[in-house]
Amino acid sequence: MIPAAFEYAKPASLEEALRLLRDREGEAKILAGGFSLIPLLRYRLAEPGILVDIGGLDGLAYIREQNGEIRIGGRTTHRALETSALIERTSGLWADAAGGIGDPQVRNWGTIGGSIAHADPASDWPAVMLASRGSIVVRSLAGERVIPARDFFIDTFVSAIEPTEILVEVRFPVPPPRSGGAYEKLERKAGDFATAGAAVQVSLGADGTIAAAGVALAAVAQTCIAVNAAESAIVGTGRSSTSGRWPGRWRSAPSAGRWPGRLPERGETTRVSTIHVAVTVNGRSHEGEVEPRRLLVHFLREDLGLTGTHVGCDSSTCGACTVLVDGVSAKSCTMLAVAVDGRAITTIEGMEHGGKLHPLQQAFWDQHGLQCGFCTPGMIVQASWLLEQNPDPTEDEIRHGIAGNLCRCTGYVNIVKAIQQAAGELREQAAPAEPAATA
């Protein structure tokens, strides 16, 4: 599927982005990481008039402790949260959830702000925000609002963000001593949205009983919900709610609705234009005009003829389209070509050098790590990123690292063996040479 036509803007500042939202109110949509939005665009479930790309804005990606809270910039990636020592030290709930968001490629580029603003009822972060009693900071040209998470999620894909606002920060209180939390979800396979998910945060009082609790569920209702009755039941000596209300908060969606994007009226046309893009692909410079809606995978395959990058699922699931963007693995079917302007891209064609196969390519051959070969280019590119992050991974770490790449025929035993072989060879190549013996 190819998105409907839209205009594209890449503002140089947050103020410029906010002006665009004001001037194009009702038809503008924010693009951060894109891993929630672009699948909707591809299925024509969202058709914004203009896409405002804030992926390059400075100052919106951070994790810090301030005034008794953990504050996280809206453009902070899931991977930054997964690898954050501050998150690991302060919140087991957040650390637990971060490593299970999507798959490695999604965590590399997807952002917490985009995920929360998307308000998918099967998403993980909204449930975590509810359980930890966090808050969301949104900004417009008129100023800033801090919205409690329990007032933020209104309906399916509907939140309290106004069309002229951008989510700039999320916050949650630093848990007190003797606190703990966890997130657990049922999913069909790694990388899926939750079939059902549960987030729990508890704190013990001086007497050892539960003094405070947060409980939230994902994928069981029109929104993620805070389960007030369960929270009451486990606090103290087992007091239970007798209000008779359904646990959680329910609010009617506003009559206007805020489904992502804007469906055009019958007969309405959207202006189509092209944008000049300059990229480096496999060490060579390329530039030209591309339509804003053109996906990176189609740009690579059809414009540059690099057909080793495959299209396998059309739903950002299989990983056959994996490439490196500035050295970070990404699914090119879920990135726009205009969004990689000025970046360096590596595809499977760029991995061999001087006619010699990359150790990963050779290892897949040696260990029979491929059968039909359709998934292999994306698998090898993803494995190269994994070994850059972790030169000596365990089998479990390898399987976790390639969880976003599906093989439909070979199975993963020989794929894991191939990555282990290549890891050993790459470590040998990187090892310092032994000093020459002297007489």
C-alpha positions as CSV (number, residue, x, y, z in Angstrom):
1,M,0.0,0.0,0.0
2,I,1.1,3.5,-0.8
3,P,0.1,6.5,1.3
4,A,-2.3,9.1,-0.2
5,A,-0.6,12.3,-1.3
6,F,0.3,14.9,1.3
7,E,2.5,18.0,1.7
8,Y,5.7,17.7,3.8
9,A,7.4,20.2,6.1
10,K,10.6,19.8,8.2
11,P,10.6,22.8,10.5
12,A,13.9,24.0,11.9
13,S,12.5,24.8,15.4
14,L,9.6,23.9,17.7
15,E,8.1,27.3,17.3
16,E,8.0,26.9,13.5
17,A,6.4,23.5,13.9
18,L,3.7,25.0,16.2
19,R,3.0,27.7,13.7
20,L,2.4,25.1,11.0
21,L,0.0,23.3,13.3
22,R,-1.8,26.6,13.9
23,D,-1.9,27.7,10.3
24,R,-3.0,24.2,9.0
25,E,-5.2,23.3,12.0
26,G,-7.2,20.1,11.4
27,E,-5.1,18.9,8.4
28,A,-1.6,18.7,9.9
29,K,-0.1,15.6,11.5
30,I,3.1,15.3,13.5
31,L,5.8,12.8,12.4
32,A,8.3,11.9,15.0
33,G,9.6,8.3,14.6
34,G,6.8,7.3,12.3
35,F,6.4,3.7,13.4
36,S,2.8,4.3,14.5
37,L,1.8,6.8,11.9
38,I,3.2,5.5,8.6
39,P,1.3,2.1,8.8
40,L,-1.9,4.2,9.1
41,L,-0.9,6.3,6.1
42,R,-0.1,3.2,4.1
43,Y,-3.5,1.7,4.8
44,R,-5.2,5.0,4.1
45,L,-6.6,5.1,7.6
46,A,-5.0,8.5,8.0
47,E,-4.8,11.1,5.2
48,P,-3.3,14.3,6.5
49,G,-3.0,17.3,4.3
50,I,0.5,18.0,5.5
51,L,3.0,16.0,7.5
52,V,5.2,18.0,9.9
53,D,8.4,16.1,10.6
54,I,9.9,17.0,14.0
55,G,12.5,14.1,13.8
56,G,15.4,16.6,13.5
57,L,14.4,19.0,16.3
58,D,17.0,19.5,19.0
59,G,16.1,19.6,22.7
60,L,13.2,17.1,22.7
61,A,15.2,13.9,23.3
62,Y,16.4,13.5,26.9
63,I,15.9,11.4,30.1
64,R,16.6,13.3,33.4
65,E,15.6,13.5,37.0
66,Q,14.1,16.8,38.2
67,N,12.0,17.9,41.1
68,G,11.2,14.4,42.2
69,E,10.2,13.3,38.7
70,I,11.7,11.4,35.8
71,R,11.2,13.7,32.8
72,I,11.5,12.3,29.3
73,G,11.6,14.4,26.1
74,G,8.8,13.5,23.6
75,R,11.3,12.6,20.9
76,T,13.2,10.1,23.1
77,T,13.4,6.7,21.4
78,H,12.3,3.5,23.0
79,R,15.9,2.2,22.7
80,A,17.2,5.2,24.7
81,L,14.8,4.2,27.4
82,E,15.7,0.5,27.2
83,T,19.4,1.3,27.7
84,S,19.0,4.2,30.2
85,A,20.8,3.6,33.5
86,L,18.5,6.2,35.2
87,I,15.4,4.3,34.1
88,E,16.9,1.0,35.2
89,R,17.8,2.4,38.6
90,T,14.6,4.2,39.4
91,S,11.7,2.2,37.9
92,G,11.4,-1.5,37.3
93,L,8.0,-0.9,35.6
94,W,9.5,1.4,33.0
95,A,12.6,-0.7,32.5
96,D,10.4,-3.8,32.1
97,A,8.3,-2.2,29.4
98,A,11.0,-0.5,27.4
99,G,12.7,-3.7,26.3
100,G,9.5,-5.1,24.9
101,I,8.3,-2.2,22.8
102,G,8.0,-3.4,19.2
103,D,11.2,-5.0,17.9
104,P,14.8,-3.7,17.7
105,Q,14.2,-1.6,14.6
106,V,11.1,-0.1,16.0
107,R,12.9,0.7,19.3
108,N,15.7,2.3,17.4
109,W,13.5,5.0,15.8
110,G,10.1,5.0,17.4
111,T,9.6,7.6,20.1
112,I,7.7,7.6,23.4
113,G,5.9,10.9,22.5
114,G,4.6,9.5,19.2
115,S,3.5,6.3,20.9
116,I,1.6,8.1,23.7
117,A,0.1,10.7,21.4
118,H,-1.1,8.0,19.0
119,A,-3.3,6.7,21.9
120,D,-3.6,3.1,20.6
121,P,-5.5,1.1,23.2
122,A,-3.1,-1.9,22.5
123,S,0.0,0.2,23.0
124,D,2.3,-0.4,26.0
125,W,3.4,3.1,27.1
126,P,-0.1,4.4,27.9
127,A,-0.7,1.6,30.3
128,V,2.7,2.2,31.9
129,M,1.9,5.9,32.2
130,L,-1.4,5.2,33.9
131,A,0.1,2.7,36.4
132,S,2.9,5.1,37.3
133,R,0.5,8.1,37.6
134,G,2.5,10.1,35.1
135,S,1.6,13.3,33.2
136,I,2.0,14.6,29.7
137,V,3.3,18.0,28.8
138,V,1.9,19.5,25.6
139,R,2.8,22.9,24.0
140,S,1.1,25.3,21.6
141,L,1.8,28.8,20.6
142,A,-0.5,29.8,23.4
143,G,1.6,28.1,26.1
144,E,2.1,24.8,27.9
145,R,-0.3,22.4,29.5
146,V,0.4,19.5,31.9
147,I,-2.2,16.8,31.6
148,P,-2.5,13.9,34.1
149,A,-2.2,10.6,32.2
150,R,-5.5,9.5,33.7
151,D,-7.2,12.4,32.0
152,F,-5.3,12.1,28.7
153,F,-6.6,8.9,26.9
154,I,-10.1,9.6,25.8
155,D,-11.0,7.0,23.2
156,T,-9.4,4.8,20.5
157,F,-6.7,7.0,18.9
158,V,-8.3,10.0,20.6
159,S,-6.3,11.9,23.3
160,A,-6.6,15.2,25.1
161,I,-4.0,16.8,22.7
162,E,-5.5,19.7,20.7
163,P,-4.8,19.9,16.9
164,T,-2.5,22.9,17.5
165,E,-0.4,21.2,20.3
166,I,2.7,19.0,20.3
167,L,3.6,16.5,23.0
168,V,7.0,17.7,24.3
169,E,7.5,15.7,27.5
170,V,6.2,12.9,29.7
171,R,6.8,12.7,33.4
172,F,6.3,10.2,36.2
173,P,7.1,10.5,40.0
174,V,10.3,8.8,41.1
175,P,9.0,5.8,43.1
176,P,9.8,6.0,46.8
177,P,12.0,3.4,48.6
178,R,10.5,0.0,48.8
179,S,8.7,0.3,45.5
180,G,8.5,-2.1,42.6
181,G,6.7,-2.6,39.3
182,A,6.4,-4.8,36.3
183,Y,4.8,-4.9,32.8
184,E,3.6,-8.1,31.2
185,K,1.8,-8.6,27.9
186,L,0.5,-11.4,25.8
187,E,1.6,-11.1,22.2
188,R,1.4,-13.4,19.2
189,K,5.1,-12.8,18.4
190,A,7.9,-10.5,19.3
191,G,7.1,-7.0,18.1
192,D,3.3,-7.2,18.1
193,F,1.0,-4.9,19.9
194,A,-0.4,-6.4,23.1
195,T,-3.2,-8.9,22.8
196,A,-3.6,-8.0,26.5
197,G,-1.2,-6.1,28.7
198,A,-0.9,-5.3,32.4
199,A,1.2,-2.6,34.2
200,V,1.5,-2.6,38.0
201,Q,3.4,-0.3,40.3
202,V,3.3,-0.7,44.1
203,S,5.0,1.0,47.1
204,L,5.2,-0.5,50.6
205,G,4.6,1.4,53.8
206,A,6.6,1.2,57.0
207,D,4.4,-1.7,58.2
208,G,5.1,-3.8,55.1
209,T,1.6,-3.4,53.7
210,I,1.0,-1.8,50.2
211,A,0.7,1.9,50.8
212,A,0.1,2.9,47.2
213,A,-0.7,1.1,44.0
214,G,-1.2,1.7,40.3
215,V,-2.8,-0.9,38.0
216,A,-3.5,-0.4,34.3
217,L,-4.5,-2.6,31.4
218,A,-3.8,-2.4,27.7
219,A,-5.9,-3.9,24.8
220,V,-9.0,-4.7,26.8
221,A,-11.1,-1.6,26.1
222,Q,-11.5,1.4,23.8
223,T,-8.4,2.9,25.6
224,C,-5.8,1.7,28.1
225,I,-7.5,1.9,31.4
226,A,-6.5,2.4,35.1
227,V,-8.2,-0.3,37.2
228,N,-9.3,1.7,40.2
229,A,-11.0,-1.2,41.9
230,A,-7.9,-3.4,41.8
231,E,-5.8,-0.5,43.1
232,S,-8.1,-0.1,46.1
233,A,-8.3,-3.8,46.7
234,I,-4.5,-4.2,47.2
235,V,-3.8,-1.1,49.2
236,G,-3.6,-1.5,53.0
237,T,-5.6,-4.4,54.4
238,G,-7.6,-5.2,51.3
239,R,-10.1,-2.4,51.2
240,S,-12.2,-2.8,48.1
241,S,-14.2,-0.3,46.1
242,T,-17.9,-0.3,46.6
243,S,-18.7,2.4,44.2
244,G,-20.1,0.1,41.6
245,R,-18.3,2.0,38.9
246,W,-16.4,0.2,36.1
247,P,-12.7,0.4,37.0
248,G,-10.9,3.0,35.1
249,R,-11.9,6.4,33.6
250,W,-14.3,6.6,30.7
251,R,-15.1,9.7,28.8
252,S,-17.1,10.2,25.6
253,A,-15.1,11.2,22.6
254,P,-15.7,14.8,21.5
255,S,-18.2,15.1,18.8
256,A,-15.6,16.4,16.3
257,G,-13.3,13.4,17.0
258,R,-9.6,13.4,16.4
259,W,-8.9,10.3,14.3
260,P,-5.3,10.6,13.1
261,G,-5.1,12.9,10.2
262,R,-8.0,14.2,8.1
263,L,-10.0,12.3,5.6
264,P,-10.6,14.6,2.6
265,E,-14.1,15.5,1.5
266,R,-15.4,13.9,-1.7
267,G,-13.9,15.5,-4.7
268,E,-11.2,17.3,-2.7
269,T,-7.7,17.2,-4.1
270,T,-4.4,17.5,-2.2
271,R,-1.5,19.4,-3.7
272,V,1.3,17.1,-4.7
273,S,4.9,18.4,-4.9
274,T,8.4,16.9,-4.9
275,I,11.2,17.6,-2.6
276,H,14.9,17.6,-3.3
277,V,16.7,14.9,-1.4
278,A,20.4,14.2,-1.1
279,V,21.6,11.0,0.6
280,T,24.7,8.8,0.7
281,V,23.9,5.2,0.0
282,N,26.7,2.6,0.4
283,G,29.3,5.3,0.2
284,R,28.0,7.0,-2.9
285,S,26.1,10.3,-3.1
286,H,22.7,10.4,-4.7
287,E,20.2,13.2,-5.1
288,G,17.0,13.9,-6.8
289,E,13.4,14.9,-6.5
290,V,11.0,12.6,-4.6
291,E,7.3,12.8,-3.7
292,P,6.8,13.3,0.0
293,R,4.8,10.1,0.4
294,R,7.5,7.9,-1.3
295,L,8.7,5.2,1.1
296,L,12.4,4.7,1.6
297,V,12.2,1.1,0.4
298,H,10.7,2.1,-2.9
299,F,13.3,4.9,-3.3
300,L,16.1,2.3,-2.8
301,R,14.6,-0.4,-5.0
302,E,13.0,1.6,-7.8
303,D,14.9,4.9,-8.0
304,L,18.4,3.5,-7.2
305,G,18.0,-0.1,-8.3
306,L,19.1,-1.6,-5.0
307,T,16.7,-4.5,-5.1
308,G,18.5,-6.5,-2.3
309,T,16.2,-4.6,0.1
310,H,13.0,-6.6,0.0
311,V,9.3,-5.8,0.6
312,G,7.9,-8.8,2.4
313,C,4.8,-8.0,4.4
314,D,3.5,-4.5,3.6
315,S,2.8,-4.0,7.3
316,S,6.2,-3.3,9.0
317,T,6.3,-6.8,10.5
318,C,8.8,-9.0,8.7
319,G,12.1,-7.0,8.6
320,A,13.0,-8.0,5.0
321,C,13.4,-4.3,4.2
322,T,15.9,-3.6,7.0
323,V,18.7,-1.1,6.2
324,L,21.1,1.0,8.3
325,V,20.4,4.7,8.5
326,D,23.4,6.6,10.0
327,G,24.5,3.2,11.3
328,V,21.2,2.4,13.1
329,S,18.9,-0.4,11.8
330,A,15.5,0.7,10.5
331,K,12.6,-0.8,8.5
332,S,12.7,1.1,5.2
333,C,9.0,0.3,4.5
334,T,8.2,2.5,7.5
335,M,10.4,5.5,6.7
336,L,9.8,8.2,4.2
337,A,12.6,9.0,1.7
338,V,12.3,12.7,2.4
339,A,12.9,12.0,6.1
340,V,16.4,10.6,5.4
341,D,17.7,13.7,3.6
342,G,21.3,14.3,4.5
343,R,21.7,10.8,6.1
344,A,24.0,7.9,5.2
345,I,22.3,4.6,4.3
346,T,23.7,1.1,4.1
347,T,21.9,-1.7,2.2
348,I,22.9,-5.3,1.8
349,E,24.7,-4.3,-1.5
350,G,27.1,-2.1,0.6
351,M,28.3,-4.9,2.9
352,E,30.8,-6.6,0.7
353,H,34.1,-4.8,0.0
354,G,36.4,-5.3,-2.9
355,G,34.6,-8.4,-4.0
356,K,35.0,-10.0,-0.6
357,L,31.9,-11.0,1.3
358,H,31.3,-9.5,4.8
359,P,31.9,-12.1,7.5
360,L,28.2,-12.2,8.1
361,Q,27.4,-13.0,4.5
362,Q,30.1,-15.7,4.4
363,A,28.8,-17.2,7.7
364,F,25.3,-17.4,6.4
365,W,26.7,-19.4,3.5
366,D,28.9,-21.6,5.7
367,Q,26.2,-22.4,8.3
368,H,23.3,-22.8,5.8
369,G,21.5,-19.9,7.4
370,L,19.3,-19.3,4.4
371,Q,17.0,-21.3,2.2
372,C,14.8,-19.2,-0.1
373,G,17.0,-16.2,0.8
374,F,14.2,-13.7,0.8
375,C,14.6,-12.7,4.4
376,T,18.4,-13.0,4.4
377,P,19.4,-9.4,3.3
378,G,17.4,-7.8,6.1
379,M,18.5,-10.5,8.5
380,I,22.2,-9.8,7.7
381,V,21.9,-6.1,7.9
382,Q,20.1,-6.3,11.3
383,A,22.8,-8.7,12.5
384,S,25.5,-6.2,11.5
385,W,23.9,-3.6,13.7
386,L,23.5,-6.1,16.6
387,L,27.2,-7.0,16.5
388,E,28.2,-3.3,16.5
389,Q,26.2,-2.9,19.7
390,N,27.3,-6.2,21.2
391,P,30.4,-7.9,19.7
392,D,30.0,-11.1,21.8
393,P,26.3,-11.8,22.2
394,T,24.8,-14.9,23.8
395,E,22.3,-17.0,21.9
396,D,19.4,-15.3,23.8
397,E,20.8,-11.9,22.9
398,I,21.1,-12.8,19.3
399,R,17.5,-14.0,19.2
400,H,16.3,-10.9,20.9
401,G,18.4,-8.7,18.5
402,I,16.8,-10.3,15.4
403,A,13.3,-10.5,16.7
404,G,12.1,-8.0,14.1
405,N,13.2,-10.2,11.2
406,L,11.0,-13.2,10.2
407,C,12.3,-16.3,8.5
408,R,9.5,-18.3,7.0
409,C,11.4,-21.4,5.8
410,T,14.8,-22.1,7.4
411,G,14.1,-21.6,11.1
412,Y,16.6,-19.8,13.4
413,V,19.1,-22.4,14.5
414,N,21.5,-22.0,11.6
415,I,20.9,-18.3,11.5
416,V,22.0,-18.0,15.1
417,K,25.1,-20.2,14.3
418,A,25.9,-17.9,11.4
419,I,25.8,-14.8,13.6
420,Q,27.9,-16.5,16.2
421,Q,30.5,-17.5,13.6
422,A,30.6,-13.9,12.2
423,A,30.9,-12.5,15.7
424,G,34.0,-14.6,16.4
425,E,35.6,-13.6,13.1
426,L,34.9,-9.9,13.7
427,R,36.3,-10.0,17.2
428,E,39.5,-11.6,15.8
429,Q,39.8,-8.9,13.2
430,A,39.3,-6.2,15.9
431,A,41.8,-7.7,18.3
432,P,45.2,-5.9,18.5
433,A,48.0,-7.8,16.8
434,E,50.5,-9.6,19.0
435,P,53.8,-7.7,19.3
436,A,56.6,-9.2,17.2
437,A,59.1,-11.4,19.2
438,T,62.6,-9.9,19.7
439,A,65.8,-11.9,19.8
